[in-house]
Amino acid sequence: QVQLVGSGGGLVQAGGSLRLSCVASGSIFGINRMGWYRQAPGKQRELVAAITSGGRTNYADSVKGRFTISRDNAKNTVFLQMNSLKPEDTAVYSCNALGPYGIDYWGQGTQVTVSS
């Protein structure tokens, strides 16, 4: 089992920044990828950014150039630095880990609200 604890959400004005953190614990050996998803009211959950164990990253087109995902392997932590936030970034952000055999693990969501 893998446990994920996400934090760092909040309320920010448009143009501001937030940094989300996700700490993994438990059977973390074999995690292939970690990332952040988000879901806004009335919309489907979407991948925001992900980073593989080898450091390869990918981003949703809507956040490219504004968000940066990184990881601290020593602390089993993944960060999502969000800059130039827009009202349309408002959503519940959830940390995800892809483990062996394709098992998905999820942390609790954290609310990000961007006011205009």
N, C-alpha and C positions, 0 to 999 in steps of 0.2 A: 504494500500500500504506500501511496505517496500522499502526503498532506501539503497543501498549499495555503499560505496565508498572504493575502493581498492587502495593501494599504496605500494611502496617499491621495485618495480622491478628495473632492471638496468643491467649493463654489469659487469661481474665478471670473473676472470680466474678460470679454473678448480681447484677444491680443496677449493675454497673460499666459502663464506657464504653470504646469503641475508635474510632479514626478511620482509615478506609481512604482511600488516595490512589491515583489512576490518572493517569499521565502519558501523553499521546498525542504521537506524533511521526510524521514521514513526511508523507504526503499528507493532512493534516488539514483542508485547505480542503474544505468541502462536507460535513463531518460534521454530520448533522442532530440526532443525539441521542446522549447518552452515559448509561450507567447501570451498575448493579450487579445481577447475578443471583447466586443461591445455589443450591447443591444439597447436601442432606443425604443421608446413606447411606440407600439404599432409596427415595428420593423423587425426584420429577421436579424438574428445574431450574425455578426460578421467578424472576420479576422482583421485585426488592426495591424499587428506586427508579430513576427516570430523570429526566434534565433535557434539555430541548431547547436548540437554539442560541439560542432566544429567551428562555430562562430558565423555561419552563413545566416544572413538576415533576409527577410522579405517584408514588404509593407503593402497595405492597401493603398491604392492610387490616391485616395483622398487625403492621406496623411504624409505622403512622401515629401521630404524636404522640411517637414515640421516636427515629426516625431522621430525619436531615436531609441531603439531597443539595445540593451547591453546586458552583460551578465558578469557576475563576480563568482567564479567557480568556487573559490575558497569559502565563500559565505553561502553558497547554494541559493543565490539571489539573482533575480532578473529585474531590471529596471526599465521603465518606459518614461523617457523624458518627452514631455509634450509641450511644445512651444507654439506661439501664434495661434492659440486656441480660438475656435470659432463656435458660435451657438450650435451649429450642427454636429459638433463633437459631443454634445450632451448625451449621456447614455450611462448605463451600468457597465462597468468594465470588469471583466473576469479573467483571472489568470488561468492558464491551461498548461498542462504538461502531457506530452505524448510519450508513454512508456513502452516497454517491450510488448510485443504481440499487438501493437496498435491500441493499447488501452489508453483512454483519455482520463485524465484527472483534472478536477476543477477546484479552484479556490472560491471563497465567498466573493460576491461582487462588491465593488466599491463605486459609489455614485460620483460621477463627474458632471457638474453643471456649469455651463458657460453662459453668462448673461451678456446681452447685447448692449 
